[in-house]
Amino acid sequence: MLVSKIEDIRDLDAAFTIREKVFVEEQGVPTADEYDQYEKTAHHYLATSNGVPCGAARWRQTEKGIKLERFAVLPEYRNQEVGSHLLHKILQDVKAAHPDKEIYLHAQLPAVSFYARQGFETVGDLFTECDIDHFKMILRD
């Protein structure tokens, strides 16, 4: 399993293809909601297994801290620690670049336990984005 920060347009295309399959096709998120004004400024990552793209994620700086977003793993690669590898690489890079910033994300309900095992804690009430239930979660070190 290799996770790397995306520097090449072909890798970004691969990440977008993964997001399209997971969020738009599988979860029914409208394409217009999946891609936003932060695509050009966010830091994108791609996970590959034996050279095959299988997961993607991004992070960006906000007024509230560092927001981790768009974690997507292709169905055939789930439960193989792809998400863990993506998260660990991103956290390593974020902590090196922004050691004093709060790190947070909006977790879909089925992913809350995954993020909790990685040190995140839910804050606030359940809310809906794109007709999908989420909790805000903050990294507690």
The first five atom37 places (N, CA, C, CB, O) and aatype in JSON, in Angstrom:
{
  "aatype": [12, 10, 19, 15, 11, 9, 6, 3, 9, 1, 3, 10, 3, 0, 0, 13, 16, 9, 1, 6, 11, 19, 13, 19, 6, 6, 5, 7, 19, 14, 16, 0, 3, 6, 18, 3, 5, 18, 6, 11, 16, 0, 8, 8, 18, 10, 0, 16, 15, 2, 7, 19, 14, 4, 7, 0, 0, 1, 17, 1, 5, 16, 6, 11, 7, 9, 11, 10, 6, 1, 13, 0, 19, 10, 14, 6, 18, 1, 2, 5, 6, 19, 7, 15, 8, 10, 10, 8, 11, 9, 10, 5, 3, 19, 11, 0, 0, 8, 14, 3, 11, 6, 9, 18, 10, 8, 0, 5, 10, 14, 0, 19, 15, 13, 18, 0, 1, 5, 7, 13, 6, 16, 19, 7, 3, 10, 13, 16, 6, 4, 3, 9, 3, 8, 13, 11, 12, 9, 10, 1, 3],
  "atom_mask": [
    [1, 1, 1, 1, 1],
    [1, 1, 1, 1, 1],
    [1, 1, 1, 1, 1],
    [1, 1, 1, 1, 1],
    [1, 1, 1, 1, 1],
    [1, 1, 1, 1, 1],
    [1, 1, 1, 1, 1],
    [1, 1, 1, 1, 1],
    [1, 1, 1, 1, 1],
    [1, 1, 1, 1, 1],
    [1, 1, 1, 1, 1],
    [1, 1, 1, 1, 1],
    [1, 1, 1, 1, 1],
    [1, 1, 1, 1, 1],
    [1, 1, 1, 1, 1],
    [1, 1, 1, 1, 1],
    [1, 1, 1, 1, 1],
    [1, 1, 1, 1, 1],
    [1, 1, 1, 1, 1],
    [1, 1, 1, 1, 1],
    [1, 1, 1, 1, 1],
    [1, 1, 1, 1, 1],
    [1, 1, 1, 1, 1],
    [1, 1, 1, 1, 1],
    [1, 1, 1, 1, 1],
    [1, 1, 1, 1, 1],
    [1, 1, 1, 1, 1],
    [1, 1, 1, 0, 1],
    [1, 1, 1, 1, 1],
    [1, 1, 1, 1, 1],
    [1, 1, 1, 1, 1],
    [1, 1, 1, 1, 1],
    [1, 1, 1, 1, 1],
    [1, 1, 1, 1, 1],
    [1, 1, 1, 1, 1],
    [1, 1, 1, 1, 1],
    [1, 1, 1, 1, 1],
    [1, 1, 1, 1, 1],
    [1, 1, 1, 1, 1],
    [1, 1, 1, 1, 1],
    [1, 1, 1, 1, 1],
    [1, 1, 1, 1, 1],
    [1, 1, 1, 1, 1],
    [1, 1, 1, 1, 1],
    [1, 1, 1, 1, 1],
    [1, 1, 1, 1, 1],
    [1, 1, 1, 1, 1],
    [1, 1, 1, 1, 1],
    [1, 1, 1, 1, 1],
    [1, 1, 1, 1, 1],
    [1, 1, 1, 0, 1],
    [1, 1, 1, 1, 1],
    [1, 1, 1, 1, 1],
    [1, 1, 1, 1, 1],
    [1, 1, 1, 0, 1],
    [1, 1, 1, 1, 1],
    [1, 1, 1, 1, 1],
    [1, 1, 1, 1, 1],
    [1, 1, 1, 1, 1],
    [1, 1, 1, 1, 1],
    [1, 1, 1, 1, 1],
    [1, 1, 1, 1, 1],
    [1, 1, 1, 1, 1],
    [1, 1, 1, 1, 1],
    [1, 1, 1, 0, 1],
    [1, 1, 1, 1, 1],
    [1, 1, 1, 1, 1],
    [1, 1, 1, 1, 1],
    [1, 1, 1, 1, 1],
    [1, 1, 1, 1, 1],
    [1, 1, 1, 1, 1],
    [1, 1, 1, 1, 1],
    [1, 1, 1, 1, 1],
    [1, 1, 1, 1, 1],
    [1, 1, 1, 1, 1],
    [1, 1, 1, 1, 1],
    [1, 1, 1, 1, 1],
    [1, 1, 1, 1, 1],
    [1, 1, 1, 1, 1],
    [1, 1, 1, 1, 1],
    [1, 1, 1, 1, 1],
    [1, 1, 1, 1, 1],
    [1, 1, 1, 0, 1],
    [1, 1, 1, 1, 1],
    [1, 1, 1, 1, 1],
    [1, 1, 1, 1, 1],
    [1, 1, 1, 1, 1],
    [1, 1, 1, 1, 1],
    [1, 1, 1, 1, 1],
    [1, 1, 1, 1, 1],
    [1, 1, 1, 1, 1],
    [1, 1, 1, 1, 1],
    [1, 1, 1, 1, 1],
    [1, 1, 1, 1, 1],
    [1, 1, 1, 1, 1],
    [1, 1, 1, 1, 1],
    [1, 1, 1, 1, 1],
    [1, 1, 1, 1, 1],
    [1, 1, 1, 1, 1],
    [1, 1, 1, 1, 1],
    [1, 1, 1, 1, 1],
    [1, 1, 1, 1, 1],
    [1, 1, 1, 1, 1],
    [1, 1, 1, 1, 1],
    [1, 1, 1, 1, 1],
    [1, 1, 1, 1, 1],
    [1, 1, 1, 1, 1],
    [1, 1, 1, 1, 1],
    [1, 1, 1, 1, 1],
    [1, 1, 1, 1, 1],
    [1, 1, 1, 1, 1],
    [1, 1, 1, 1, 1],
    [1, 1, 1, 1, 1],
    [1, 1, 1, 1, 1],
    [1, 1, 1, 1, 1],
    [1, 1, 1, 1, 1],
    [1, 1, 1, 1, 1],
    [1, 1, 1, 1, 1],
    [1, 1, 1, 0, 1],
    [1, 1, 1, 1, 1],
    [1, 1, 1, 1, 1],
    [1, 1, 1, 1, 1],
    [1, 1, 1, 1, 1],
    [1, 1, 1, 0, 1],
    [1, 1, 1, 1, 1],
    [1, 1, 1, 1, 1],
    [1, 1, 1, 1, 1],
    [1, 1, 1, 1, 1],
    [1, 1, 1, 1, 1],
    [1, 1, 1, 1, 1],
    [1, 1, 1, 1, 1],
    [1, 1, 1, 1, 1],
    [1, 1, 1, 1, 1],
    [1, 1, 1, 1, 1],
    [1, 1, 1, 1, 1],
    [1, 1, 1, 1, 1],
    [1, 1, 1, 1, 1],
    [1, 1, 1, 1, 1],
    [1, 1, 1, 1, 1],
    [1, 1, 1, 1, 1],
    [1, 1, 1, 1, 1]
  ],
  "atom_positions": [
    [[0.85, -1.18, 0.0], [0.0, 0.0, 0.0], [0.89, 1.24, 0.0], [-0.96, 0.0, 1.22], [1.77, 1.38, 0.85]],
    [[0.66, 2.11, -0.95], [1.41, 3.36, -1.04], [0.43, 4.52, -1.02], [2.29, 3.39, -2.32], [-0.54, 4.53, -1.77]],
    [[0.7, 5.49, -0.16], [-0.11, 6.71, -0.12], [0.83, 7.87, -0.38], [-0.85, 6.88, 1.26], [1.87, 8.0, 0.27]],
    [[0.46, 8.72, -1.32], [1.31, 9.86, -1.64], [0.48, 11.1, -1.9], [2.19, 9.55, -2.84], [-0.67, 11.03, -2.33]],
    [[1.12, 12.24, -1.63], [0.49, 13.52, -1.94], [0.51, 13.66, -3.46], [1.24, 14.73, -1.25], [1.51, 13.36, -4.11]],
    [[-0.59, 14.11, -4.0], [-0.72, 14.19, -5.45], [0.01, 15.42, -5.98], [-2.21, 14.24, -5.86], [-0.21, 16.54, -5.52]],
    [[0.89, 15.17, -6.95], [1.64, 16.24, -7.6], [1.42, 16.22, -9.11], [3.14, 16.11, -7.3], [1.85, 17.14, -9.81]],
    [[0.76, 15.2, -9.62], [0.61, 14.97, -11.05], [-0.87, 14.97, -11.43], [1.27, 13.63, -11.46], [-1.69, 14.41, -10.7]],
    [[-1.21, 15.58, -12.54], [-2.61, 15.68, -12.97], [-3.24, 14.31, -13.2], [-2.7, 16.51, -14.26], [-4.44, 14.13, -12.99]],
    [[-2.44, 13.33, -13.64], [-2.99, 11.98, -13.85], [-3.41, 11.35, -12.53], [-1.95, 11.08, -14.55], [-4.42, 10.65, -12.46]],
    [[-2.62, 11.6, -11.48], [-3.0, 11.08, -10.16], [-4.24, 11.8, -9.63], [-1.84, 11.24, -9.18], [-5.08, 11.19, -8.98]],
    [[-4.35, 13.1, -9.91], [-5.55, 13.83, -9.5], [-6.77, 13.29, -10.23], [-5.38, 15.34, -9.77], [-7.84, 13.16, -9.64]],
    [[-6.62, 12.99, -11.51], [-7.72, 12.38, -12.26], [-8.13, 11.04, -11.65], [-7.31, 12.18, -13.74], [-9.31, 10.73, -11.56]],
    [[-7.14, 10.25, -11.22], [-7.43, 8.96, -10.58], [-8.2, 9.17, -9.28], [-6.13, 8.17, -10.32], [-9.14, 8.44, -8.98]],
    [[-7.79, 10.18, -8.5], [-8.48, 10.48, -7.25], [-9.92, 10.91, -7.52], [-7.74, 11.58, -6.46], [-10.84, 10.49, -6.83]],
    [[-10.11, 11.75, -8.54], [-11.46, 12.19, -8.88], [-12.32, 11.02, -9.37], [-11.4, 13.28, -9.96], [-13.52, 10.98, -9.09]],
    [[-11.72, 10.08, -10.08], [-12.46, 8.89, -10.53], [-12.93, 8.07, -9.33], [-11.58, 8.03, -11.46], [-14.06, 7.58, -9.32]],
    [[-12.08, 7.92, -8.34], [-12.45, 7.19, -7.12], [-13.59, 7.9, -6.41], [-11.24, 7.03, -6.17], [-14.57, 7.28, -6.01]],
    [[-13.46, 9.2, -6.26], [-14.52, 9.98, -5.6], [-15.83, 9.89, -6.37], [-14.1, 11.44, -5.46], [-16.9, 9.79, -5.77]],
    [[-15.75, 9.93, -7.68], [-16.95, 9.82, -8.52], [-17.65, 8.48, -8.27], [-16.58, 9.96, -10.04], [-18.87, 8.42, -8.11]],
    [[-16.86, 7.4, -8.23], [-17.44, 6.07, -8.02], [-18.06, 5.93, -6.64], [-16.38, 4.99, -8.21], [-19.16, 5.38, -6.49]],
    [[-17.38, 6.44, -5.61], [-17.85, 6.27, -4.24], [-18.98, 7.24, -3.9], [-16.7, 6.46, -3.26], [-20.05, 6.82, -3.46]],
    [[-18.75, 8.52, -4.11], [-19.73, 9.5, -3.65], [-20.88, 9.69, -4.63], [-19.05, 10.82, -3.43], [-22.04, 9.71, -4.21]],
    [[-20.59, 9.83, -5.91], [-21.64, 10.13, -6.88], [-22.42, 8.87, -7.25], [-21.05, 10.77, -8.14], [-23.65, 8.84, -7.14]],
    [[-21.71, 7.82, -7.69], [-22.39, 6.61, -8.15], [-22.95, 5.78, -6.99], [-21.45, 5.76, -8.97], [-24.11, 5.37, -7.02]],
    [[-22.13, 5.53, -5.97], [-22.55, 4.65, -4.88], [-23.48, 5.34, -3.88], [-21.33, 4.12, -4.14], [-24.49, 4.76, -3.47]],
    [[-23.15, 6.58, -3.5], [-23.91, 7.25, -2.44], [-24.93, 8.25, -2.97], [-22.97, 7.95, -1.52], [-25.74, 8.77, -2.19]],
    [[-24.91, 8.53, -4.26], [-25.92, 9.41, -4.84], [-25.71, 10.89, -4.6], [0.0, 0.0, 0.0], [-26.66, 11.67, -4.7]],
    [[-24.48, 11.3, -4.29], [-24.18, 12.72, -4.12], [-24.19, 13.38, -5.5], [-22.8, 12.94, -3.39], [-23.56, 12.87, -6.42]],
    [[-24.89, 14.5, -5.65], [-24.87, 15.18, -6.95], [-23.44, 15.61, -7.32], [-25.8, 16.42, -6.93], [-22.7, 16.09, -6.46]],
    [[-23.08, 15.45, -8.57], [-21.73, 15.82, -9.03], [-21.41, 17.26, -8.67], [-21.61, 15.62, -10.54], [-20.28, 17.56, -8.27]],
    [[-22.37, 18.14, -8.79], [-22.15, 19.56, -8.49], [-21.79, 19.78, -7.02], [-23.39, 20.37, -8.84], [-21.11, 20.75, -6.69]],
    [[-22.23, 18.88, -6.13], [-21.9, 19.0, -4.72], [-20.58, 18.31, -4.37], [-23.01, 18.42, -3.87], [-19.92, 18.67, -3.4]],
    [[-20.19, 17.33, -5.17], [-18.96, 16.6, -4.88], [-17.72, 17.44, -5.17], [-18.91, 15.31, -5.71], [-16.75, 17.4, -4.42]],
    [[-17.75, 18.2, -6.23], [-16.6, 19.02, -6.61], [-16.89, 20.47, -6.26], [-16.27, 18.87, -8.12], [-17.96, 20.98, -6.57]],
    [[-15.93, 21.13, -5.61], [-16.18, 22.47, -5.11], [-15.04, 23.43, -5.43], [-16.41, 22.43, -3.62], [-14.1, 23.09, -6.14]],
    [[-15.15, 24.62, -4.88], [-14.18, 25.67, -5.16], [-12.82, 25.41, -4.52], [-14.71, 27.0, -4.7], [-11.87, 26.15, -4.78]],
    [[-12.71, 24.38, -3.68], [-11.45, 24.11, -2.99], [-10.58, 23.08, -3.7], [-11.75, 23.63, -1.6], [-9.47, 22.79, -3.24]],
    [[-11.04, 22.53, -4.81], [-10.27, 21.48, -5.49], [-8.85, 21.93, -5.85], [-11.0, 21.04, -6.76], [-7.91, 21.16, -5.74]],
    [[-8.71, 23.19, -6.27], [-7.39, 23.68, -6.71], [-6.47, 24.04, -5.56], [-7.56, 24.88, -7.6], [-5.25, 24.05, -5.72]],
    [[-7.03, 24.32, -4.39], [-6.2, 24.75, -3.27], [-6.01, 23.67, -2.2], [-6.8, 25.97, -2.63], [-5.1, 23.77, -1.37]],
    [[-6.85, 22.64, -2.21], [-6.72, 21.56, -1.23], [-5.5, 20.7, -1.56], [-8.0, 20.69, -1.21], [-5.01, 20.69, -2.68]],
    [[-5.04, 19.97, -0.55], [-3.92, 19.04, -0.7], [-4.53, 17.65, -0.88], [-2.94, 19.08, 0.55], [-5.16, 17.11, 0.03]],
    [[-4.34, 17.07, -2.06], [-4.97, 15.8, -2.42], [-3.99, 14.64, -2.26], [-5.5, 15.85, -3.87], [-2.78, 14.8, -2.45]],
    [[-4.53, 13.46, -1.9], [-3.73, 12.25, -1.7], [-4.36, 11.09, -2.44], [-3.59, 11.93, -0.18], [-5.58, 11.02, -2.62]],
    [[-3.49, 10.16, -2.86], [-3.94, 8.97, -3.57], [-3.31, 7.74, -2.93], [-3.59, 9.05, -5.07], [-2.11, 7.71, -2.67]],
    [[-4.13, 6.72, -2.68], [-3.64, 5.43, -2.2], [-3.65, 4.46, -3.37], [-4.51, 4.89, -1.01], [-4.61, 4.4, -4.14]],
    [[-2.57, 3.69, -3.49], [-2.5, 2.66, -4.53], [-2.12, 1.33, -3.9], [-1.48, 3.06, -5.64], [-1.37, 1.27, -2.92]],
    [[-2.65, 0.27, -4.48], [-2.32, -1.09, -4.06], [-1.76, -1.81, -5.28], [-3.58, -1.84, -3.48], [-2.46, -2.02, -6.27]],
    [[-0.49, -2.17, -5.21], [0.19, -2.79, -6.36], [0.05, -1.93, -7.61], [-0.37, -4.19, -6.62], [-0.15, -2.44, -8.71]],
    [[0.15, -0.61, -7.42], [0.08, 0.32, -8.54], [-1.31, 0.71, -8.99], [0.0, 0.0, 0.0], [-1.46, 1.53, -9.89]],
    [[-2.34, 0.12, -8.38], [-3.72, 0.38, -8.78], [-4.34, 1.41, -7.82], [-4.56, -0.94, -8.8], [-4.37, 1.16, -6.61]],
    [[-4.84, 2.55, -8.32], [-5.49, 3.53, -7.44], [-6.7, 2.92, -6.74], [-5.91, 4.76, -8.25], [-7.56, 2.31, -7.38]],
    [[-6.76, 3.09, -5.41], [-7.85, 2.46, -4.65], [-8.47, 3.37, -3.6], [-7.34, 1.23, -3.99], [-9.52, 3.04, -3.05]],
    [[-7.84, 4.5, -3.3], [-8.38, 5.4, -2.29], [-7.91, 6.82, -2.51], [0.0, 0.0, 0.0], [-6.87, 7.04, -3.13]],
    [[-8.67, 7.77, -2.01], [-8.33, 9.18, -2.17], [-8.84, 9.97, -0.98], [-8.91, 9.74, -3.49], [-9.78, 9.57, -0.3]],
    [[-8.21, 11.11, -0.75], [-8.65, 12.03, 0.3], [-7.98, 13.37, 0.06], [-8.31, 11.48, 1.73], [-7.1, 13.51, -0.8]],
    [[-8.41, 14.36, 0.84], [-7.77, 15.68, 0.74], [-7.86, 16.37, 2.09], [-8.44, 16.54, -0.37], [-8.62, 15.96, 2.97]],
    [[-7.07, 17.44, 2.25], [-7.2, 18.32, 3.41], [-7.01, 19.75, 2.95], [-6.18, 17.94, 4.52], [-6.39, 20.03, 1.92]],
    [[-7.56, 20.65, 3.76], [-7.4, 22.07, 3.47], [-7.48, 22.87, 4.76], [-8.48, 22.56, 2.47], [-8.04, 22.42, 5.76]],
    [[-6.89, 24.04, 4.71], [-6.93, 24.94, 5.85], [-8.22, 25.75, 5.8], [-5.69, 25.87, 5.87], [-8.63, 26.23, 4.74]],
    [[-8.87, 25.9, 6.96], [-10.08, 26.7, 7.07], [-9.9, 27.69, 8.22], [-11.35, 25.79, 7.31], [-8.86, 27.69, 8.89]],
    [[-10.89, 28.51, 8.45], [-10.84, 29.44, 9.58], [-10.85, 28.7, 10.92], [-12.02, 30.42, 9.52], [-10.41, 29.24, 11.93]],
    [[-11.34, 27.46, 10.92], [-11.46, 26.68, 12.16], [-10.27, 25.76, 12.4], [-12.72, 25.86, 12.12], [-10.16, 25.18, 13.48]],
    [[-9.39, 25.62, 11.43], [-8.26, 24.71, 11.56], [-7.99, 23.99, 10.26], [0.0, 0.0, 0.0], [-8.08, 24.57, 9.18]],
    [[-7.65, 22.71, 10.37], [-7.37, 21.88, 9.21], [-8.52, 20.88, 9.07], [-5.99, 21.14, 9.34], [-8.8, 20.11, 9.98]],
    [[-9.17, 20.92, 7.91], [-10.3, 20.03, 7.67], [-9.88, 18.9, 6.73], [-11.5, 20.81, 7.07], [-9.41, 19.14, 5.62]],
    [[-10.07, 17.67, 7.19], [-9.82, 16.48, 6.38], [-11.12, 16.15, 5.67], [-9.31, 15.27, 7.25], [-12.19, 16.17, 6.27]],
    [[-11.02, 15.85, 4.36], [-12.25, 15.68, 3.57], [-12.1, 14.61, 2.51], [-12.62, 16.99, 2.92], [-11.0, 14.16, 2.18]],
    [[-13.26, 14.22, 1.97], [-13.37, 13.42, 0.75], [-12.61, 12.09, 0.83], [-12.87, 14.22, -0.43], [-12.01, 11.65, -0.15]],
    [[-12.65, 11.45, 2.02], [-12.04, 10.12, 2.14], [-12.91, 9.13, 1.38], [-11.88, 9.69, 3.64], [-14.09, 8.97, 1.69]],
    [[-12.34, 8.48, 0.39], [-13.07, 7.54, -0.45], [-12.2, 6.33, -0.74], [-13.54, 8.21, -1.77], [-11.05, 6.47, -1.16]],
    [[-12.74, 5.15, -0.51], [-12.05, 3.89, -0.82], [-12.98, 3.06, -1.69], [-11.64, 3.11, 0.5], [-14.15, 2.89, -1.37]],
    [[-12.44, 2.56, -2.78], [-13.25, 1.73, -3.68], [-13.76, 0.5, -2.93], [-12.42, 1.3, -4.93], [-13.05, -0.05, -2.09]],
    [[-14.98, 0.06, -3.22], [-15.59, -1.05, -2.47], [-14.72, -2.3, -2.38], [-16.9, -1.42, -3.1], [-14.65, -2.93, -1.33]],
    [[-14.06, -2.66, -3.46], [-13.27, -3.89, -3.47], [-11.99, -3.79, -2.63], [-12.91, -4.25, -4.89], [-11.31, -4.8, -2.43]],
    [[-11.67, -2.58, -2.12], [-10.47, -2.39, -1.29], [-10.82, -2.06, 0.16], [-9.61, -1.29, -1.87], [-9.92, -1.8, 0.96]],
    [[-12.09, -2.05, 0.5], [-12.49, -1.73, 1.87], [-12.11, -2.87, 2.81], [-14.0, -1.46, 1.94], [-11.98, -4.03, 2.41]],
    [[-11.94, -2.51, 4.07], [-11.52, -3.46, 5.11], [-10.14, -4.04, 4.84], [-12.52, -4.59, 5.23], [-9.83, -5.16, 5.25]],
    [[-9.3, -3.27, 4.15], [-7.91, -3.65, 3.89], [-6.95, -2.57, 4.37], [-7.7, -3.93, 2.38], [-5.8, -2.52, 3.94]],
    [[-7.43, -1.7, 5.26], [-6.65, -0.63, 5.89], [-6.24, 0.49, 4.95], [-5.42, -1.22, 6.5], [-5.32, 1.26, 5.27]],
    [[-6.9, 0.61, 3.81], [-6.61, 1.72, 2.89], [-6.91, 3.05, 3.57], [-7.43, 1.58, 1.58], [-6.1, 3.97, 3.51]],
    [[-8.07, 3.14, 4.22], [-8.44, 4.37, 4.91], [-7.46, 4.73, 6.01], [0.0, 0.0, 0.0], [-7.12, 5.9, 6.19]],
    [[-7.0, 3.73, 6.75], [-6.01, 3.97, 7.81], [-4.71, 4.51, 7.25], [-5.74, 2.68, 8.59], [-4.13, 5.44, 7.8]],
    [[-4.26, 3.93, 6.15], [-3.02, 4.4, 5.52], [-3.17, 5.84, 5.02], [-2.62, 3.48, 4.36], [-2.28, 6.66, 5.21]],
    [[-4.3, 6.13, 4.38], [-4.56, 7.5, 3.92], [-4.55, 8.47, 5.1], [-5.91, 7.58, 3.18], [-3.88, 9.5, 5.07]],
    [[-5.3, 8.13, 6.14], [-5.41, 9.01, 7.29], [-4.06, 9.24, 7.96], [-6.4, 8.44, 8.29], [-3.73, 10.37, 8.3]],
    [[-3.28, 8.19, 8.16], [-1.99, 8.33, 8.83], [-1.03, 9.2, 8.03], [-1.37, 6.96, 9.06], [-0.33, 10.03, 8.61]],
    [[-0.98, 9.04, 6.72], [-0.1, 9.87, 5.89], [-0.53, 11.33, 5.94], [-0.11, 9.37, 4.43], [0.31, 12.22, 6.08]],
    [[-1.83, 11.57, 5.82], [-2.33, 12.95, 5.86], [-2.05, 13.57, 7.23], [-3.83, 12.99, 5.55], [-1.59, 14.71, 7.3]],
    [[-2.31, 12.85, 8.3], [-2.05, 13.39, 9.64], [-0.57, 13.69, 9.83], [-2.53, 12.42, 10.71], [-0.22, 14.7, 10.44]],
    [[0.29, 12.83, 9.32], [1.73, 13.06, 9.41], [2.1, 14.38, 8.72], [2.51, 11.88, 8.77], [2.83, 15.2, 9.29]],
    [[1.59, 14.59, 7.52], [1.9, 15.81, 6.77], [1.29, 17.04, 7.41], [1.41, 15.68, 5.33], [1.94, 18.08, 7.51]],
    [[0.04, 16.94, 7.85], [-0.65, 18.08, 8.47], [0.05, 18.49, 9.76], [-2.13, 17.75, 8.74], [0.28, 19.68, 9.99]],
    [[0.37, 17.53, 10.6], [1.02, 17.85, 11.88], [2.39, 18.48, 11.67], [1.15, 16.6, 12.74], [2.8, 19.34, 12.45]],
    [[3.1, 18.06, 10.63], [4.41, 18.66, 10.33], [4.26, 20.1, 9.85], [5.15, 17.83, 9.28], [5.06, 20.97, 10.21]],
    [[3.24, 20.36, 9.05], [3.05, 21.69, 8.47], [2.3, 22.64, 9.4], [2.3, 21.58, 7.16], [2.53, 23.85, 9.37]],
    [[1.41, 22.11, 10.22], [0.53, 22.93, 11.07], [0.41, 22.31, 12.46], [-0.87, 23.09, 10.42], [-0.67, 21.85, 12.83]],
    [[1.5, 22.29, 13.23], [1.47, 21.56, 14.51], [0.49, 22.11, 15.54], [2.83, 21.57, 15.09], [0.09, 21.38, 16.45]],
    [[0.1, 23.36, 15.42], [-0.76, 23.96, 16.44], [-2.21, 24.12, 16.0], [-0.22, 25.29, 16.82], [-3.01, 24.68, 16.75]],
    [[-2.55, 23.66, 14.82], [-3.91, 23.83, 14.31], [-4.8, 22.66, 14.74], [-3.9, 23.95, 12.77], [-4.35, 21.51, 14.84]],
    [[-6.07, 22.97, 15.0], [-7.04, 21.91, 15.28], [-7.31, 21.14, 14.0], [-8.36, 22.51, 15.87], [-7.44, 21.74, 12.93]],
    [[-7.4, 19.83, 14.1], [-7.67, 18.96, 12.95], [-9.07, 18.38, 13.15], [-6.59, 17.82, 12.81], [-9.37, 17.79, 14.19]],
    [[-9.91, 18.55, 12.13], [-11.29, 18.08, 12.25], [-11.78, 17.54, 10.91], [-12.2, 19.21, 12.74], [-11.15, 17.71, 9.87]],
    [[-12.93, 16.88, 10.97], [-13.56, 16.34, 9.76], [-15.05, 16.17, 10.01], [-12.92, 14.99, 9.35], [-15.52, 16.25, 11.15]],
    [[-15.77, 15.94, 8.95], [-17.2, 15.62, 9.02], [-17.34, 14.15, 8.61], [-18.08, 16.57, 8.09], [-17.2, 13.82, 7.43]],
    [[-17.61, 13.29, 9.56], [-17.65, 11.85, 9.33], [-19.06, 11.38, 9.03], [-17.09, 11.09, 10.53], [-20.0, 11.71, 9.75]],
    [[-19.2, 10.6, 7.97], [-20.48, 9.93, 7.73], [-20.71, 8.94, 8.86], [-20.49, 9.21, 6.33], [-19.76, 8.38, 9.41]],
    [[-21.96, 8.75, 9.2], [-22.32, 7.91, 10.34], [-21.61, 6.55, 10.36], [-23.8, 7.69, 10.35], [-21.09, 6.17, 11.41]],
    [[-21.56, 5.8, 9.25], [-20.88, 4.5, 9.29], [-19.37, 4.59, 9.55], [-21.12, 3.77, 8.0], [-18.75, 3.59, 9.91]],
    [[-18.77, 5.77, 9.36], [-17.33, 5.93, 9.53], [-16.94, 6.47, 10.9], [-16.78, 6.83, 8.47], [-15.75, 6.56, 11.21]],
    [[-17.91, 6.83, 11.73], [-17.6, 7.44, 13.02], [-16.73, 6.53, 13.87], [-18.9, 7.77, 13.77], [-15.76, 7.0, 14.47]],
    [[-17.04, 5.24, 13.94], [-16.24, 4.33, 14.78], [-14.82, 4.19, 14.25], [-16.91, 2.94, 14.84], [-13.88, 4.06, 15.03]],
    [[-14.64, 4.23, 12.93], [-13.29, 4.18, 12.34], [-12.48, 5.38, 12.82], [-13.37, 4.18, 10.79], [-11.35, 5.21, 13.3]],
    [[-13.04, 6.57, 12.7], [-12.3, 7.77, 13.11], [-12.09, 7.81, 14.63], [-13.05, 9.03, 12.66], [-11.07, 8.3, 15.09]],
    [[-13.05, 7.3, 15.39], [-12.89, 7.25, 16.85], [-11.69, 6.38, 17.22], [-14.18, 6.71, 17.52], [-10.94, 6.72, 18.14]],
    [[-11.5, 5.27, 16.52], [-10.34, 4.4, 16.78], [-9.03, 5.1, 16.44], [-10.46, 3.1, 15.97], [-7.98, 4.71, 16.95]],
    [[-9.08, 6.11, 15.59], [-7.88, 6.84, 15.18], [-7.63, 8.08, 16.04], [-8.0, 7.25, 13.71], [-6.71, 8.84, 15.77]],
    [[-8.45, 8.28, 17.08], [-8.23, 9.39, 18.0], [-9.15, 10.58, 17.83], [0.0, 0.0, 0.0], [-8.95, 11.61, 18.46]],
    [[-10.15, 10.46, 16.97], [-11.11, 11.54, 16.79], [-12.29, 11.37, 17.74], [-11.61, 11.59, 15.32], [-12.63, 10.26, 18.14]],
    [[-12.9, 12.5, 18.1], [-14.02, 12.5, 19.03], [-15.16, 13.32, 18.43], [-13.6, 13.07, 20.41], [-14.93, 14.39, 17.86]],
    [[-16.39, 12.83, 18.55], [-17.53, 13.58, 18.02], [-17.78, 14.81, 18.88], [-18.8, 12.68, 17.96], [-17.61, 14.79, 20.1]],
    [[-18.2, 15.89, 18.2], [-18.61, 17.11, 18.88], [-19.89, 17.6, 18.22], [-17.48, 18.21, 18.83], [-20.02, 17.55, 16.99]],
    [[-20.81, 18.07, 19.02], [-22.05, 18.61, 18.47], [-23.04, 17.53, 18.08], [0.0, 0.0, 0.0], [-22.87, 16.34, 18.38]],
    [[-24.08, 17.98, 17.41], [-25.19, 17.11, 17.04], [-25.01, 16.54, 15.64], [-26.49, 17.88, 17.12], [-24.25, 17.05, 14.83]],
    [[-25.74, 15.48, 15.39], [-25.82, 14.88, 14.06], [-26.36, 15.93, 13.09], [-26.72, 13.61, 14.07], [-27.29, 16.66, 13.43]],
    [[-25.77, 16.01, 11.89], [-26.27, 16.93, 10.87], [-26.23, 16.24, 9.51], [-25.43, 18.24, 10.84], [-25.64, 15.16, 9.37]],
    [[-26.85, 16.85, 8.53], [-26.95, 16.25, 7.21], [-26.23, 17.1, 6.17], [-28.42, 16.06, 6.81], [-26.41, 18.32, 6.13]],
    [[-25.42, 16.46, 5.34], [-24.8, 17.07, 4.16], [-25.12, 16.17, 2.98], [-23.23, 17.25, 4.34], [-24.9, 14.96, 3.04]],
    [[-25.65, 16.74, 1.92], [-26.0, 15.97, 0.72], [-26.88, 14.76, 1.05], [-24.72, 15.49, 0.0], [-26.71, 13.68, 0.49]],
    [[-27.82, 14.96, 1.97], [-28.75, 13.91, 2.4], [-28.06, 12.73, 3.08], [-29.54, 13.42, 1.22], [-28.61, 11.63, 3.11]],
    [[-26.87, 12.95, 3.62], [-26.13, 11.9, 4.33], [-25.84, 12.4, 5.74], [-24.79, 11.53, 3.57], [-25.36, 13.52, 5.92]],
    [[-26.14, 11.57, 6.76], [-25.9, 11.94, 8.16], [-24.41, 11.98, 8.46], [-26.61, 10.95, 9.1], [-23.65, 11.11, 8.04]],
    [[-24.01, 13.02, 9.21], [-22.61, 13.23, 9.59], [-22.52, 13.69, 11.05], [-21.95, 14.26, 8.66], [-23.49, 14.19, 11.62]],
    [[-21.34, 13.5, 11.62], [-20.95, 14.13, 12.87], [-19.65, 14.87, 12.62], [-20.8, 13.08, 14.03], [-18.79, 14.39, 11.88]],
    [[-19.51, 16.04, 13.23], [-18.21, 16.7, 13.25], [-17.35, 15.94, 14.24], [-18.32, 18.24, 13.62], [-17.82, 15.57, 15.32]],
    [[-16.09, 15.71, 13.89], [-15.16, 15.03, 14.78], [-13.85, 15.81, 14.82], [-14.91, 13.56, 14.32], [-13.39, 16.33, 13.8]],
    [[-13.27, 15.89, 16.01], [-12.02, 16.61, 16.22], [-10.97, 15.62, 16.71], [-12.21, 17.78, 17.24], [-11.26, 14.75, 17.52]],
    [[-9.74, 15.76, 16.21], [-8.64, 14.9, 16.64], [-8.22, 15.3, 18.04], [-7.44, 14.98, 15.66], [-7.92, 16.47, 18.31]],
    [[-8.19, 14.33, 18.93], [-7.74, 14.54, 20.31], [-6.44, 13.78, 20.5], [-8.82, 14.08, 21.36], [-6.42, 12.54, 20.46]],
    [[-5.34, 14.51, 20.7], [-4.05, 13.83, 20.94], [-3.71, 13.87, 22.4], [-2.9, 14.47, 20.11], [-2.67, 13.36, 22.82]]
  ]
}
